[in-house]
C-alpha cells in the first residue's frame, strides 16, 4: 500500500470509529424524549421508568476501565468488534422489548457494549494517528462527533418517536452496527499493548467495576431514598471501601489494571478532572432543558427534539475551528475557552421563564453552549492522551470516558436533588407548578455553571502547556507497576 493509500485508509478507519462513537453518545440522550411513549407502550411504573436511562449509565460507567484495559491486553480491534456485536444485539432486543424487565435488561446489555466500544475505539484512534498535528486533526473530528451526539440524540429521539414509534430509537442502531462490524476487519488494524504479559487483573477489575457501579447506583437512586437515608449512605460507604480495596490491590499487583504511574502525568490527571466536571455540567444542561421545554413550555417530543438542531448544526463547525486553533494557540487555551462558553451558556439558562420563547430564552444559550461543546470535546481528548505511550492507550481512553460518564451520572443526581428540593419548597408555599419547576431548573443551572467554572480554573492551573503543545520525543515509557 503506497503512502497516499495508507493515509486515506487511516481516515476511512476514523470515519468507522466515529460512527461507533456517535452511536454510543447518541444512546445516552436519544431516550430522553421517548420516555413518555415507552411508559405508555410497556405500561412502565413511574418509579421504574428512570431505569431505562439509569441501567445504561450504570453499566456504561462501571465497566469502562475494564473495557479499556481488556482492549490493551487482548487486541483493540478484536475487543472493539465484540463490543459492537454486544451493542447491536442489545439494541435489537431493546426495540423488541415487551415488558419493563426486558427493556431494562437490554439497556444494561447496551451499556456493557458501549463500555467496551468507547475506550477501544479511542485507543485505536491514538495508535492509528501519530502524536501531533495528525492526531489532533483526528481527535478534532472525534470531538465534533462526541459534542454533536447528545444534541442529535435528542433531535433524533423526537423525530423517530413521533414518526415511527419509540422502538425505532433502538432499531436504528442495528443496520449501523452491522455495517461497522462488516467493515472493521478490513479498515481497522489490530494492535495490543506490549506489556510483557496477557494477565487481566481480575481482583482489581472486580473491585473497581463494583465500586463504580455501586457509586452510580447510589447517586441515581438517592432521589428515591434520600441523600441522608441509610440506604444511600450505606451504598456510598460500600463504594468507598471498594475503591480503597482497589488501591491496595493495585499497589501489590504485578500486572495492575490501572498502573498508578499513569497518574503522574499531570495533564492527563487534570484532563480527567475537567472531564468529570464537564460531564456533570453538560449532561445536566441537556437533561434539565428537555424537562423545561416539555414540562413548563408544554412542547411535544418532536418540537423539543427539533429545538436542539441549533446546537447540532453549530457544534460540528465549532469543533472544526477548535481543531485548527489547537495547533495555533494550544490545547489549554482552547479548552479553557470551551469551558468558559459552557459556563456562560449555563448562566444564560438561569433566567429561563415560565412564558419563555425559543428565540430569547433558549437560542442564545444554545449557540454559546454549542461552541463550548466543540471547544471542550476536542482539546480534552487530546489532553487526556498527552504523553501516554501506546501500551497505555486503552487505559487512558477508559479513564477519560469513565470520568465523563461518572461525572454525568453524579452531576445529574445531585442537581436533580437541588431542583426537586427547590420546587417542593415552593409548592408548599402555594406557588403554581410551572413557576416552581422553573425556579428549580434555574437553581440546577446555576450550580452546573459553578461546576463548569471550576473546570476553567482546573484547566488553567493543572494542565501544562508543554505537555499538550509539544509532542514528547524521547520520553521514557511509563512503568507498568
Helices and strands as residue ranges (DSSP letters): H 3-29, G 32-34, H 35-42, H 46-49, H 51-74, H 76-95, H 100-128, H 133-163, H 168-187, H 202-225, H 230-252, G 260-264, H 266-291, I 292-296, H 301-307, H 309-329, H 331-349, I 358-363, H 364-384, G 390-392, H 393-428, H 433-462, H 465-469
